[in-house]
Amino acid sequence: MSDPAGRNGPGATRGCPVAHHGADLARLYGPDLAADPVGLHERLRKEHGPVAPVLLEGDVPAWLVLGYRDNRRVLDNPRQFTRDARIWRDQRDGRVADTSPLVPMLGWRPDCVSQDGEPHRRLRGAVTDGLQAATGRGIRRHATHFANKEIDAFADTGRADLVSDYADYLPMLVITRVLGLPEAEGRDLVESCAQVLKGGEDAVTHDIRIQEMLGALVVRKRSEPGSDLTTALMAHHAGLDEDEVVSHLRLVLIAGHTTTSNLLARVLQLVLTETARLSGLISGRLNISAVVEEVMWNSPPLAVLPGRFATSDLEIGGHRMREGDLLLLGLAAGNRDPEIRPDTGVSVQGNQSHLAFSGGPHECPGQNIGRAIIEIAVDVLLHRLRDLRLAVPPDELASTASTWETRLDRLPVEFSAA
């Protein structure tokens, strides 16, 4: 059924994405997405309106929510759009195998993001309390320690790649310290987290590896408790069982590292390609938090957030959903929605209503930790490296996109060697 005159634009279609499985639907993976994720999202907005039918790996159908207000509706209404994947019709009916690379990102787990209502409040309360108990003022101390340690490795060379030499590892080292993992294991986990987000045939293998390492950590902490998140979760009055503890450690590890490392790389990219921002930060005229907010509007660390499931037949964005349909939250596209940002060149300074940290009951509970890591990372870097500058023209900086994120490939810089 078309809606040539409505908000869905020319040629828009309605109905369950399964009905269009054989149609020429956009694939939210593969070469088309990798080449131009922003262009793909905007083409879908033009063709379908604020919600578009898409295909995921294995050509699994889903709806991509592109509109800002539509994203807010989904995020704020768990009774209509649950995070509980046990009602996901395609998995329930056997069209999504347990070995699918989608499962690590979309499948149900005994953690707070997989549940709503009272189960969610119980588990989220434990995570929030645990993070507060395990971090306190320690986050900035840990971030300062590891930022200096990473910089020490290249400070006397005069050159570095601030993605692979800095942003890729610093957040993980801080987070593993919070969890109670040794530094060496933290460095080892960076690749596994990247593979889970990237998808493909190795995603499940790396996800299992992460869970095994965290399971071993829980076993160690039974006899060697400490001032860390693992110990705090195990001792919390909510009474988490071992699976719940491991699932929440996994959640904090993957979400905390991947989003913070991506955001840090983008902040550094913006600072180094805009000399006024760089000099403003060094001189103290500009606050790093303003730069972070700008990046969260224009390059959120997760471009697409998994996932919500329609709890009944309903309509959103001019399309009819069926119970059990999968919806993906297009955070980057929502932030660019022309209905709320007709001119993306207008300053967003002071405006924190972006979608970068999700929203509603499942809004990221660790966002202040991520901000603190980034603020320290940028401050230490700029004050340790003199004459810091890009080593290549800005237009040579490239990115790689997957279903969930778009990551900066490299950020080569030069500076005066120590």
N, C-alpha and C positions, 0 to 999 in steps of 0.2 A: 504494500500500500504506500503510495508516494504522497508527498506533502510539498508540492512545488511552490506553494505560496506561503508556507509556514516558516517557523523559526528553524526548521531542520535543513532548509536550503534546497537547491535544485537536486532532484533525484534521490532525496533521502528515503530510507526504508524504515519500516517499523516492524516490531515483532521480535521473537526470541532469536538470538544469534544462531542457534542450532538450525533454524529454518534457512539461514543463508550460508550454511556450512559449505555448500557446493559453489556458492557465488564467489566472485573475485574480491574477497574481503582482504583488507590490509593485514599483513602479518606484523605483529609487534615483536618481531625478532628477525634476524637475518640481515641480508645486505641492504634492503631498502631502509630499514630503521638505522643501521649503522652509518649509512651515508649521510642522512639528514633527519635526525629524530624530530627536531622542531618543525621542519617542513612537513613531515608526515603527520604530526599532530594537527598542524594548521590545515592541511588538506582534508583531514577527517572532520575537523570542525566545520569547514566550508561545505562539505558534502552531506554531513549528517546532523549538524547542530551540536548541542552541548553534550550529547552522548552518542558514541559510535560503536558499531559492532566490529570486533577485531578477532584475530586468531593468535593464540599463543603457541609455544613449542609443541609439536605433535598435532598442530592445527586444532587445538582445543579452543572452543568458542568462548568469548567473553565480551563484556561491555566496557569500553573505556570512557570514563566520565571526564569531560573536557571543560565544562563550565564551572566557574568559581562558585556560584550559588548552588549548583547541583552537587558539587563536591561537599559543600557545607551541609547540604541536606543529608547526604549519605553518612557523613562523619558524625553528625549530631543525632541521628535516629537509629540506634542499634536495634530497636524493635522491628523496624522495617528492613534494615540492612545489617545483618549480624556478621560478626567476625568468625562465627562457629562454622568451620568448613565441613562439619559432619552432615550438613544439608546440601552440600555442593552436588548437584544432580549428576554432572558428568563423572565425578569420581564414584559416587554412590552406585551409578549404573555400569561401572566397569570400563568407562572410556578413558580414565586416567589411572594408569598403573601406579603401584607404590614405588616403582623405580623411575617414575617420570621426574625430569629435572624441575618440574613445577612444584613438586611436593615439598621440598625444603622451604619454599617461600610461601606456599598457599595451604599446605596440609594442616590438619588440627594437631595441636600439642597441648599438654597439660600446663599451659602458661597463661598469663593474664591477657595477652593479645588474642588468644583463641576463644575467649569466653566473654560473656556479657552478664549484666545484672550482678547478683550477689557473689557468684564464683569469681567474677572479674574483680569486684571490690576487695574481696579477701586476698587474692593473689597480688593485685597491684599495691595494696597497702603494705604487704610484706616486702615487695621490691622497693617501694619508696622509702620505707623505714630502713631497709638494709643498705640502700645507697647512701642515705644520710648518715647512718652509723659508720659506714666504711670509708666515707670520703671526708666529711668535715672540711677542715682547711687543707687536707692532704692533697687534693687534686692539683692545686697550683704548685705545691712543693714537688709533687711527682712530675708534673709537666715541665717545670723548670729544670729539674735534674736530667730528664731524658732529652729535652731540647738541647741542652748544653752537650750532653754525651753524643747525640747524633751529629751536631755541628763539629765537635772535636775531630770526627772521622774525616772531615774534608776541609777544615778551616785553613790548613796550610797549603792547599792545592790551588786556590784561586778560582776553582770551577766546581760546579755541582749540578745535579739534576734534583730540584727541590720536590719532585714527585717521588722518585725511587730512593733518593737519599734522605728524605725528611718526612714528607706528608704520608707516605705509605706505611711508615713504621711508628712514628711518634704516638699517635692515638692508641695503637694496639699496646704499646709498652706501658702506657699509663693505665689502660683498662685492665690489663693482666695483673698489674700491681694491685689494683683495687680488688680484683677477684681472688688474689692470693696465689697466682701462677708465677713460676720462675720466669725471668726475662727471656731465657733461651726458648722456652715454649711459646712465649708471646711472639717472638720473631718468626717462629715456625708456623704459627697460625695465620699469618697475614695472607699467604697464598690460598689456604683453604677457604677463608672468608671471601676472598675475591672470586673463587670458583663457584661458590654457592650463589653469589649474586649474578655471575656471568651466565649460569645455566649450562646447558650442554650435558654430554654423557658423564662428565666427571662430578657434577654437582652433588649427587647423592653420596658418592664415595667420600668426598671431602666433608659433607655434612656429618656422616657417620664418624669420621675421624675426629671432628670437633667434639662430638658427644662423648666419644671414648676418652678423650683427654680430660674433659670436664668431669666425667664419671670417676676417673682416677683421682682427680683433685678432691672430690667430695669424700672419697674413701680416706685420703690422707688427712683431711681436716677433721675427721672424727677423732683421730688420736693427736692431731697437732692443730688445735683451734688457734685462730689469730684475730687481728683487728681487720678483717676483710669481709667482702660481701658474701662469700661462700659460708663462712662461719655464722654471719648474721642471719642468713636465710635459714640455715639449719636450726638455729636457736629461736627463731621467731615464734611468737605465740599463736600465729595462724596455723602452725603445725603442718608445714609442707612436707610431703613425702619425698623420697630420693628422686623420683622422676620429675617432680615439680621443681626441685632445686636445680637439677641439671638443665631442665628446659629454660629456666629463667637465667641461668648463667650463660647459656647459649644465646638467648635473646639479647642480653646486655652486650655480650662479646661481639656478635655479628652486627647488630644494629648500631651499637655505639662506635665500633671501629669504622665500619664502611661509610657511615654518614659523616663522621667527623673528619676522616682522612680526605674524603672527596671535597667537603666544604673547605677544609684548610687549603687544599691545592687551588681551589677556585678563588679564595680570598687572596692568596699570594699572586695568582695570575692577574687579578684586577689591580692589585697594588703595584705590580711591576710593569704593567702596561699603561698605567696612568701616573705620570711622574708627579703630578700635583698631589695625589693621594700618598705617594711614597714620601715626599718631602714633608707633608702634613703630619704623617705618623711619626717620622723621625723627630720632628721639631716639637711634637706634642700639641699642635694646633688641631689635629683631627683625632677623633676617638675611634679605635679599631672596631668597637661595637657597631658604629654607623656603617662601616664597610661590610661587616658580616651581614647586617640586615639587608643591604643592597644585594648581596650575592644570594641570600635566601629567597629574595623575590625573583631574581633573574636566572639563577642557576641552582635551584634547590638540590641538595645532595641525593635525594631520591626523586627522580622525575616521575615515577609511577609507583604508587603504594599498593601492595597487596593486602588484602583483597576483601571484599564484602560480598555477602550472599543474600539475595532477596528472600525474605521470609514468607512472602505471599505474592500472588499475582498483583502487579501494580504498574503505574506509569511514571516515568521520569524522563525529562528532556525530550518529550514527544515520542518516546518509545515505550512499548509494552514489555515489561519484564515478566518472566514466569518464576514461580517459586523454585529456589535452588539455583537460579542464574548467578554467575560470577560477575561481579563488578570490580573494576580496577580504578583506583583514584589517580587521575592525571594531575598531580600536584603542580608540575611545571606548566602544563597547559592552563590549569586553573589560574595560576598567578599571572598568566598573559591574557586572560579572557578580556576581549575588547569591551565587554559590557561594564567591566569595573576598571579597566586600564586602557582607555581609548588611545592614549599616547604613552608608550612604554619609556619614552625618553624623559618624562617628567619625574622629578626626584621623588623617591619613596622614603626619604629620611624621616625617622620618627614614626613610620607606619609599620606596626608589627602584626598586621592582620593577614600576613601571607600564610600559605598552606604548608610551608616547608617542614614543620614539625607535626603534621597531621592536625587533628582537632577533635573536639568532643571528648567522650570518656576515655578514648585510647590515645589522646595526645601524648607525645613522647615524654616520659617521666624523667629522662636524663638529659634534657636539653641544656640545662644550666652547666652540667659537667662538660658537654661538648663545647659550649661557648668559652668556658674557662680554659680548656686545653688550647683552643684556637687563639685566644687573646695572648696567652703566655707564649705559644709557639711563634707567633708573628713578632711579638715584642722582643723576645730573646734573639731571634734571627736578625732583625733590623739593627739591633744594637751591638751585635757581635761581628757582623760582616760589613766592613767599610766599602763604600762605593758599589754597593750591590746593584746589579743591572742585568737585564735580559741578555743572553748570549746570541739570540736569534731574533729576527723581526717578529712582531706579535702575530702577523698573519701566518706564520709557519707553525704556530702551536695547534696541535691537532687533538681530537678527542675520539674515544671509542664508546659506542652506545650499546647497551643491552636492553632487555625489556624494562628493567627497573631503574637504571641509572645511566648517566653519561659521564665518563671519567676522563680527565685530562691525561694524555699519554705521557708527556714529559714537560718539564719546565726548566730548561737549561739556563744557568746564570753564571756570571763572572763577578769577581770582587777582588779587593786587595788582599792577598794572602797574609795570614797572621805571621 
